[in-house]
Amino acid sequence: MASTGDEGAESDGSAGDAGVVDRWTALDRGWQALALGLGIVAAHVAGQAL
């Protein structure tokens, strides 16, 4: 993985949300679709358990 040099620039914890967004957008469309599908299935199963 190539480093951009700005990783870890903010150490106060506010970069946590941005890190999740960066990781999500770094995934290709297939992995995004898989993760989204698994999340929907998990939410459905959790709803059925109630």
mmJSON file of the N, C-alpha and C atoms, coordinates in Angstrom:
{"data_MODEL":{"atom_site":{
"group_PDB":["ATOM","ATOM","ATOM","ATOM","ATOM","ATOM","ATOM","ATOM","ATOM","ATOM","ATOM","ATOM","ATOM","ATOM","ATOM","ATOM","ATOM","ATOM","ATOM","ATOM","ATOM","ATOM","ATOM","ATOM","ATOM","ATOM","ATOM","ATOM","ATOM","ATOM","ATOM","ATOM","ATOM","ATOM","ATOM","ATOM","ATOM","ATOM","ATOM","ATOM","ATOM","ATOM","ATOM","ATOM","ATOM","ATOM","ATOM","ATOM","ATOM","ATOM","ATOM","ATOM","ATOM","ATOM","ATOM","ATOM","ATOM","ATOM","ATOM","ATOM","ATOM","ATOM","ATOM","ATOM","ATOM","ATOM","ATOM","ATOM","ATOM","ATOM","ATOM","ATOM","ATOM","ATOM","ATOM","ATOM","ATOM","ATOM","ATOM","ATOM","ATOM","ATOM","ATOM","ATOM","ATOM","ATOM","ATOM","ATOM","ATOM","ATOM","ATOM","ATOM","ATOM","ATOM","ATOM","ATOM","ATOM","ATOM","ATOM","ATOM","ATOM","ATOM","ATOM","ATOM","ATOM","ATOM","ATOM","ATOM","ATOM","ATOM","ATOM","ATOM","ATOM","ATOM","ATOM","ATOM","ATOM","ATOM","ATOM","ATOM","ATOM","ATOM","ATOM","ATOM","ATOM","ATOM","ATOM","ATOM","ATOM","ATOM","ATOM","ATOM","ATOM","ATOM","ATOM","ATOM","ATOM","ATOM","ATOM","ATOM","ATOM","ATOM","ATOM","ATOM","ATOM","ATOM","ATOM","ATOM","ATOM","ATOM"],
"id":[1,2,3,4,5,6,7,8,9,10,11,12,13,14,15,16,17,18,19,20,21,22,23,24,25,26,27,28,29,30,31,32,33,34,35,36,37,38,39,40,41,42,43,44,45,46,47,48,49,50,51,52,53,54,55,56,57,58,59,60,61,62,63,64,65,66,67,68,69,70,71,72,73,74,75,76,77,78,79,80,81,82,83,84,85,86,87,88,89,90,91,92,93,94,95,96,97,98,99,100,101,102,103,104,105,106,107,108,109,110,111,112,113,114,115,116,117,118,119,120,121,122,123,124,125,126,127,128,129,130,131,132,133,134,135,136,137,138,139,140,141,142,143,144,145,146,147,148,149,150],
"type_symbol":["N","C","C","N","C","C","N","C","C","N","C","C","N","C","C","N","C","C","N","C","C","N","C","C","N","C","C","N","C","C","N","C","C","N","C","C","N","C","C","N","C","C","N","C","C","N","C","C","N","C","C","N","C","C","N","C","C","N","C","C","N","C","C","N","C","C","N","C","C","N","C","C","N","C","C","N","C","C","N","C","C","N","C","C","N","C","C","N","C","C","N","C","C","N","C","C","N","C","C","N","C","C","N","C","C","N","C","C","N","C","C","N","C","C","N","C","C","N","C","C","N","C","C","N","C","C","N","C","C","N","C","C","N","C","C","N","C","C","N","C","C","N","C","C","N","C","C","N","C","C"],
"label_atom_id":["N","CA","C","N","CA","C","N","CA","C","N","CA","C","N","CA","C","N","CA","C","N","CA","C","N","CA","C","N","CA","C","N","CA","C","N","CA","C","N","CA","C","N","CA","C","N","CA","C","N","CA","C","N","CA","C","N","CA","C","N","CA","C","N","CA","C","N","CA","C","N","CA","C","N","CA","C","N","CA","C","N","CA","C","N","CA","C","N","CA","C","N","CA","C","N","CA","C","N","CA","C","N","CA","C","N","CA","C","N","CA","C","N","CA","C","N","CA","C","N","CA","C","N","CA","C","N","CA","C","N","CA","C","N","CA","C","N","CA","C","N","CA","C","N","CA","C","N","CA","C","N","CA","C","N","CA","C","N","CA","C","N","CA","C","N","CA","C","N","CA","C","N","CA","C"],
"label_alt_id":[null,null,null,null,null,null,null,null,null,null,null,null,null,null,null,null,null,null,null,null,null,null,null,null,null,null,null,null,null,null,null,null,null,null,null,null,null,null,null,null,null,null,null,null,null,null,null,null,null,null,null,null,null,null,null,null,null,null,null,null,null,null,null,null,null,null,null,null,null,null,null,null,null,null,null,null,null,null,null,null,null,null,null,null,null,null,null,null,null,null,null,null,null,null,null,null,null,null,null,null,null,null,null,null,null,null,null,null,null,null,null,null,null,null,null,null,null,null,null,null,null,null,null,null,null,null,null,null,null,null,null,null,null,null,null,null,null,null,null,null,null,null,null,null,null,null,null,null,null,null],
"label_comp_id":["MET","MET","MET","ALA","ALA","ALA","SER","SER","SER","THR","THR","THR","GLY","GLY","GLY","ASP","ASP","ASP","GLU","GLU","GLU","GLY","GLY","GLY","ALA","ALA","ALA","GLU","GLU","GLU","SER","SER","SER","ASP","ASP","ASP","GLY","GLY","GLY","SER","SER","SER","ALA","ALA","ALA","GLY","GLY","GLY","ASP","ASP","ASP","ALA","ALA","ALA","GLY","GLY","GLY","VAL","VAL","VAL","VAL","VAL","VAL","ASP","ASP","ASP","ARG","ARG","ARG","TRP","TRP","TRP","THR","THR","THR","ALA","ALA","ALA","LEU","LEU","LEU","ASP","ASP","ASP","ARG","ARG","ARG","GLY","GLY","GLY","TRP","TRP","TRP","GLN","GLN","GLN","ALA","ALA","ALA","LEU","LEU","LEU","ALA","ALA","ALA","LEU","LEU","LEU","GLY","GLY","GLY","LEU","LEU","LEU","GLY","GLY","GLY","ILE","ILE","ILE","VAL","VAL","VAL","ALA","ALA","ALA","ALA","ALA","ALA","HIS","HIS","HIS","VAL","VAL","VAL","ALA","ALA","ALA","GLY","GLY","GLY","GLN","GLN","GLN","ALA","ALA","ALA","LEU","LEU","LEU"],
"label_asym_id":["A","A","A","A","A","A","A","A","A","A","A","A","A","A","A","A","A","A","A","A","A","A","A","A","A","A","A","A","A","A","A","A","A","A","A","A","A","A","A","A","A","A","A","A","A","A","A","A","A","A","A","A","A","A","A","A","A","A","A","A","A","A","A","A","A","A","A","A","A","A","A","A","A","A","A","A","A","A","A","A","A","A","A","A","A","A","A","A","A","A","A","A","A","A","A","A","A","A","A","A","A","A","A","A","A","A","A","A","A","A","A","A","A","A","A","A","A","A","A","A","A","A","A","A","A","A","A","A","A","A","A","A","A","A","A","A","A","A","A","A","A","A","A","A","A","A","A","A","A","A"],
"label_entity_id":["1","1","1","1","1","1","1","1","1","1","1","1","1","1","1","1","1","1","1","1","1","1","1","1","1","1","1","1","1","1","1","1","1","1","1","1","1","1","1","1","1","1","1","1","1","1","1","1","1","1","1","1","1","1","1","1","1","1","1","1","1","1","1","1","1","1","1","1","1","1","1","1","1","1","1","1","1","1","1","1","1","1","1","1","1","1","1","1","1","1","1","1","1","1","1","1","1","1","1","1","1","1","1","1","1","1","1","1","1","1","1","1","1","1","1","1","1","1","1","1","1","1","1","1","1","1","1","1","1","1","1","1","1","1","1","1","1","1","1","1","1","1","1","1","1","1","1","1","1","1"],
"label_seq_id":[1,1,1,2,2,2,3,3,3,4,4,4,5,5,5,6,6,6,7,7,7,8,8,8,9,9,9,10,10,10,11,11,11,12,12,12,13,13,13,14,14,14,15,15,15,16,16,16,17,17,17,18,18,18,19,19,19,20,20,20,21,21,21,22,22,22,23,23,23,24,24,24,25,25,25,26,26,26,27,27,27,28,28,28,29,29,29,30,30,30,31,31,31,32,32,32,33,33,33,34,34,34,35,35,35,36,36,36,37,37,37,38,38,38,39,39,39,40,40,40,41,41,41,42,42,42,43,43,43,44,44,44,45,45,45,46,46,46,47,47,47,48,48,48,49,49,49,50,50,50],
"pdbx_PDB_ins_code":[null,null,null,null,null,null,null,null,null,null,null,null,null,null,null,null,null,null,null,null,null,null,null,null,null,null,null,null,null,null,null,null,null,null,null,null,null,null,null,null,null,null,null,null,null,null,null,null,null,null,null,null,null,null,null,null,null,null,null,null,null,null,null,null,null,null,null,null,null,null,null,null,null,null,null,null,null,null,null,null,null,null,null,null,null,null,null,null,null,null,null,null,null,null,null,null,null,null,null,null,null,null,null,null,null,null,null,null,null,null,null,null,null,null,null,null,null,null,null,null,null,null,null,null,null,null,null,null,null,null,null,null,null,null,null,null,null,null,null,null,null,null,null,null,null,null,null,null,null,null],
"Cartn_x":[0.843,0.0,0.89,0.614,1.408,1.008,1.984,1.732,1.666,0.687,0.554,1.299,1.783,2.535,1.686,0.358,-0.492,-1.219,-0.83,-1.474,-1.039,-2.012,-1.717,-1.448,-1.827,-1.57,-2.378,-3.594,-4.424,-4.466,-3.936,-3.879,-4.869,-5.773,-6.724,-7.976,-8.046,-9.182,-10.252,-10.191,-11.223,-11.082,-9.948,-9.731,-10.328,-10.92,-11.49,-12.589,-13.52,-14.605,-14.083,-13.145,-12.58,-11.84,-11.21,-10.507,-11.458,-12.631,-13.63,-14.111,-14.35,-14.795,-13.716,-12.467,-11.37,-11.237,-11.383,-11.289,-12.443,-13.651,-14.82,-14.658,-14.23,-14.091,-12.906,-11.951,-10.804,-11.185,-12.269,-12.712,-13.26,-13.06,-13.668,-15.159,-15.9,-17.365,-17.845,-17.13,-17.54,-17.519,-16.456,-16.364,-17.379,-17.632,-18.652,-20.019,-20.325,-21.615,-21.73,-20.653,-20.666,-20.897,-20.163,-20.309,-21.716,-22.241,-23.588,-24.621,-24.472,-25.398,-25.375,-24.171,-24.067,-24.679,-24.526,-25.135,-26.65,-27.207,-28.661,-29.175,-28.468,-28.873,-28.799,-27.735,-27.602,-28.732,-29.088,-30.18,-31.51,-31.699,-32.931,-33.011,-31.906,-31.871,-32.12,-31.505,-31.712,-33.182,-33.791,-35.205,-36.1,-35.762,-36.578,-36.449,-35.321,-35.084,-35.907,-36.377,-37.135,-38.557],
"Cartn_y":[-1.173,0.0,1.237,2.153,3.37,4.361,5.022,6.017,7.396,8.176,9.54,10.546,10.112,11.008,11.747,11.735,12.455,11.503,10.263,9.303,9.601,9.618,9.89,11.355,12.219,13.64,14.194,13.7,14.143,13.033,13.314,12.285,12.546,13.499,13.825,12.96,12.006,11.119,11.574,12.804,13.286,12.685,12.085,11.478,10.078,9.596,8.25,8.061,9.011,8.913,9.046,9.943,10.124,8.869,8.175,6.946,5.873,5.79,4.813,5.143,6.417,6.835,6.548,6.85,6.597,5.107,4.29,2.844,2.343,2.892,2.452,2.817,4.048,4.476,3.813,3.31,2.618,1.224,0.669,-0.643,-0.555,-1.606,-1.59,-1.903,-1.727,-1.821,-3.206,-4.244,-5.591,-5.804,-5.341,-5.49,-4.605,-3.41,-2.545,-3.221,-3.829,-4.504,-5.676,-6.425,-7.562,-7.097,-6.071,-5.563,-5.018,-4.291,-3.741,-4.859,-5.862,-6.993,-7.753,-7.983,-8.679,-7.858,-6.545,-5.681,-5.732,-5.767,-5.856,-7.19,-8.267,-9.59,-9.636,-9.082,-9.069,-8.273,-7.141,-6.336,-7.091,-7.803,-8.586,-9.703,-10.404,-11.492,-10.937,-9.793,-9.179,-8.762,-8.265,-7.89,-9.074,-10.195,-11.408,-12.008,-11.778,-12.339,-11.608,-10.426,-9.656,-10.122],
"Cartn_z":[0.0,0.0,0.0,-0.854,-0.961,0.123,0.684,1.715,1.081,1.533,1.006,1.859,2.995,3.859,4.859,4.716,5.661,6.603,6.606,7.508,8.928,9.816,11.218,11.491,10.586,10.78,11.939,12.129,13.242,14.278,15.448,16.473,17.602,17.429,18.487,18.434,17.516,17.434,16.472,15.985,15.076,13.688,13.386,12.073,12.014,13.091,13.108,12.094,12.021,11.053,9.629,9.419,8.085,7.652,8.605,8.279,7.788,8.391,7.963,6.557,6.292,4.965,3.933,4.272,3.34,3.056,4.078,3.875,3.022,3.263,2.491,1.018,0.747,-0.642,-1.324,-0.547,-1.137,-1.619,-1.092,-1.538,-2.95,-3.719,-5.043,-4.913,-5.981,-5.938,-5.508,-5.878,-5.503,-3.997,-3.341,-1.89,-1.184,-1.738,-1.152,-1.223,-2.365,-2.523,-1.57,-1.41,-0.487,0.95,1.369,2.733,2.971,2.009,2.142,2.205,1.355,1.356,2.677,3.198,4.482,5.614,5.54,6.549,6.495,5.3,5.145,5.663,5.342,5.827,7.346,7.929,9.388,10.039,9.447,9.994,9.889,8.797,8.629,9.674,9.871,10.859,12.254,12.568,13.879,14.052,12.994,13.056,13.237,12.637,12.781,14.171,14.832,16.162,17.229,16.938,17.945,18.071],
"occupancy":[1.0,1.0,1.0,1.0,1.0,1.0,1.0,1.0,1.0,1.0,1.0,1.0,1.0,1.0,1.0,1.0,1.0,1.0,1.0,1.0,1.0,1.0,1.0,1.0,1.0,1.0,1.0,1.0,1.0,1.0,1.0,1.0,1.0,1.0,1.0,1.0,1.0,1.0,1.0,1.0,1.0,1.0,1.0,1.0,1.0,1.0,1.0,1.0,1.0,1.0,1.0,1.0,1.0,1.0,1.0,1.0,1.0,1.0,1.0,1.0,1.0,1.0,1.0,1.0,1.0,1.0,1.0,1.0,1.0,1.0,1.0,1.0,1.0,1.0,1.0,1.0,1.0,1.0,1.0,1.0,1.0,1.0,1.0,1.0,1.0,1.0,1.0,1.0,1.0,1.0,1.0,1.0,1.0,1.0,1.0,1.0,1.0,1.0,1.0,1.0,1.0,1.0,1.0,1.0,1.0,1.0,1.0,1.0,1.0,1.0,1.0,1.0,1.0,1.0,1.0,1.0,1.0,1.0,1.0,1.0,1.0,1.0,1.0,1.0,1.0,1.0,1.0,1.0,1.0,1.0,1.0,1.0,1.0,1.0,1.0,1.0,1.0,1.0,1.0,1.0,1.0,1.0,1.0,1.0,1.0,1.0,1.0,1.0,1.0,1.0],
"B_iso_or_equiv":[0.0,0.0,0.0,0.0,0.0,0.0,0.0,0.0,0.0,0.0,0.0,0.0,0.0,0.0,0.0,0.0,0.0,0.0,0.0,0.0,0.0,0.0,0.0,0.0,0.0,0.0,0.0,0.0,0.0,0.0,0.0,0.0,0.0,0.0,0.0,0.0,0.0,0.0,0.0,0.0,0.0,0.0,0.0,0.0,0.0,0.0,0.0,0.0,0.0,0.0,0.0,0.0,0.0,0.0,0.0,0.0,0.0,0.0,0.0,0.0,0.0,0.0,0.0,0.0,0.0,0.0,0.0,0.0,0.0,0.0,0.0,0.0,0.0,0.0,0.0,0.0,0.0,0.0,0.0,0.0,0.0,0.0,0.0,0.0,0.0,0.0,0.0,0.0,0.0,0.0,0.0,0.0,0.0,0.0,0.0,0.0,0.0,0.0,0.0,0.0,0.0,0.0,0.0,0.0,0.0,0.0,0.0,0.0,0.0,0.0,0.0,0.0,0.0,0.0,0.0,0.0,0.0,0.0,0.0,0.0,0.0,0.0,0.0,0.0,0.0,0.0,0.0,0.0,0.0,0.0,0.0,0.0,0.0,0.0,0.0,0.0,0.0,0.0,0.0,0.0,0.0,0.0,0.0,0.0,0.0,0.0,0.0,0.0,0.0,0.0],
"pdbx_formal_charge":[null,null,null,null,null,null,null,null,null,null,null,null,null,null,null,null,null,null,null,null,null,null,null,null,null,null,null,null,null,null,null,null,null,null,null,null,null,null,null,null,null,null,null,null,null,null,null,null,null,null,null,null,null,null,null,null,null,null,null,null,null,null,null,null,null,null,null,null,null,null,null,null,null,null,null,null,null,null,null,null,null,null,null,null,null,null,null,null,null,null,null,null,null,null,null,null,null,null,null,null,null,null,null,null,null,null,null,null,null,null,null,null,null,null,null,null,null,null,null,null,null,null,null,null,null,null,null,null,null,null,null,null,null,null,null,null,null,null,null,null,null,null,null,null,null,null,null,null,null,null],
"auth_seq_id":[1,1,1,2,2,2,3,3,3,4,4,4,5,5,5,6,6,6,7,7,7,8,8,8,9,9,9,10,10,10,11,11,11,12,12,12,13,13,13,14,14,14,15,15,15,16,16,16,17,17,17,18,18,18,19,19,19,20,20,20,21,21,21,22,22,22,23,23,23,24,24,24,25,25,25,26,26,26,27,27,27,28,28,28,29,29,29,30,30,30,31,31,31,32,32,32,33,33,33,34,34,34,35,35,35,36,36,36,37,37,37,38,38,38,39,39,39,40,40,40,41,41,41,42,42,42,43,43,43,44,44,44,45,45,45,46,46,46,47,47,47,48,48,48,49,49,49,50,50,50],
"auth_comp_id":["MET","MET","MET","ALA","ALA","ALA","SER","SER","SER","THR","THR","THR","GLY","GLY","GLY","ASP","ASP","ASP","GLU","GLU","GLU","GLY","GLY","GLY","ALA","ALA","ALA","GLU","GLU","GLU","SER","SER","SER","ASP","ASP","ASP","GLY","GLY","GLY","SER","SER","SER","ALA","ALA","ALA","GLY","GLY","GLY","ASP","ASP","ASP","ALA","ALA","ALA","GLY","GLY","GLY","VAL","VAL","VAL","VAL","VAL","VAL","ASP","ASP","ASP","ARG","ARG","ARG","TRP","TRP","TRP","THR","THR","THR","ALA","ALA","ALA","LEU","LEU","LEU","ASP","ASP","ASP","ARG","ARG","ARG","GLY","GLY","GLY","TRP","TRP","TRP","GLN","GLN","GLN","ALA","ALA","ALA","LEU","LEU","LEU","ALA","ALA","ALA","LEU","LEU","LEU","GLY","GLY","GLY","LEU","LEU","LEU","GLY","GLY","GLY","ILE","ILE","ILE","VAL","VAL","VAL","ALA","ALA","ALA","ALA","ALA","ALA","HIS","HIS","HIS","VAL","VAL","VAL","ALA","ALA","ALA","GLY","GLY","GLY","GLN","GLN","GLN","ALA","ALA","ALA","LEU","LEU","LEU"],
"auth_asym_id":["A","A","A","A","A","A","A","A","A","A","A","A","A","A","A","A","A","A","A","A","A","A","A","A","A","A","A","A","A","A","A","A","A","A","A","A","A","A","A","A","A","A","A","A","A","A","A","A","A","A","A","A","A","A","A","A","A","A","A","A","A","A","A","A","A","A","A","A","A","A","A","A","A","A","A","A","A","A","A","A","A","A","A","A","A","A","A","A","A","A","A","A","A","A","A","A","A","A","A","A","A","A","A","A","A","A","A","A","A","A","A","A","A","A","A","A","A","A","A","A","A","A","A","A","A","A","A","A","A","A","A","A","A","A","A","A","A","A","A","A","A","A","A","A","A","A","A","A","A","A"],
"auth_atom_id":["N","CA","C","N","CA","C","N","CA","C","N","CA","C","N","CA","C","N","CA","C","N","CA","C","N","CA","C","N","CA","C","N","CA","C","N","CA","C","N","CA","C","N","CA","C","N","CA","C","N","CA","C","N","CA","C","N","CA","C","N","CA","C","N","CA","C","N","CA","C","N","CA","C","N","CA","C","N","CA","C","N","CA","C","N","CA","C","N","CA","C","N","CA","C","N","CA","C","N","CA","C","N","CA","C","N","CA","C","N","CA","C","N","CA","C","N","CA","C","N","CA","C","N","CA","C","N","CA","C","N","CA","C","N","CA","C","N","CA","C","N","CA","C","N","CA","C","N","CA","C","N","CA","C","N","CA","C","N","CA","C","N","CA","C","N","CA","C","N","CA","C","N","CA","C"],
"pdbx_PDB_model_num":[1,1,1,1,1,1,1,1,1,1,1,1,1,1,1,1,1,1,1,1,1,1,1,1,1,1,1,1,1,1,1,1,1,1,1,1,1,1,1,1,1,1,1,1,1,1,1,1,1,1,1,1,1,1,1,1,1,1,1,1,1,1,1,1,1,1,1,1,1,1,1,1,1,1,1,1,1,1,1,1,1,1,1,1,1,1,1,1,1,1,1,1,1,1,1,1,1,1,1,1,1,1,1,1,1,1,1,1,1,1,1,1,1,1,1,1,1,1,1,1,1,1,1,1,1,1,1,1,1,1,1,1,1,1,1,1,1,1,1,1,1,1,1,1,1,1,1,1,1,1]
}}}
